[in-house]
Amino acid sequence: MTWYSVVKLAKSLYREAPGMDPYRPSQKTPIANFFLAGSYTQQDYIDSMEGATLSGKQAAAAILEAIA
């Protein structure tokens, strides 16, 4: 590594309104072979990079489950 940068944002997370979790889509959809990943989907870390990463892992698990 020859260069790096640390970005710190004081307000890097979105504030979620109470009761909105049921409206987040899950990674598995009703459409065959169509899966979602992203911080806006159902996962534990609201809208963040961690949530997006977790959502990707959940989407991958749903895909593996679908092909098994």
N, C-alpha and C positions, 0 to 999 in steps of 0.2 A: 504494500500500500504506500502510495506516495503523497496522497492528499486526503483529507477528510474534513467534514464540517458537521457540527452539531446544531440542529435547529430546535429552538425552544419556543413554544407558543403558549402564552398564558391561558388562552381560551381555545385550546385545541379540540375540545369535546363539545358536541351539541347537547343542549339540555333537552331531555325528553319530557313530554307532558305526562302526567299520571294517567294510567289506563290505556296507553297507546300500544303496548307490546302485542296484544292480540291482532293488531293490524299489520304487523311485520310479516312478510311472506317467509315461509320455510324454504329450506334449500331444495326440497323435493316438491315438484309442482304437479298438478293434475294432468299436465301434458306429457305424454310419453317421451322419455329421453331428453327432457328439458329440466335443467337444474339451475339454481341461482346461488351466487356467492357475492358477498359484499357486506359492508358494515350496516346496511339498512335491513338486512334479513334477521331472522330470529337467532340470537346468540346473546351471550351474557355481558358483552362489553360496550353496549350502546354504539354510537357512531365514532369509532376509533380505528387506528391501524391494527390494534390487537383484535378488535371485533371482526375486521375484514379478514385477518389471518385465520381466526377461529372459524369463521363462516366458510372459508375455502376448505379447511380440513373437514368440516361437516358436509360440505357438498361432495368432496371426494369420497367420504364414507357412504353417502347416499348413492353415489354412482356405483361403487363396489357392491353395495347391497343389491342394487337393481340388476347387476349382471351375474350375480351369484345364483 
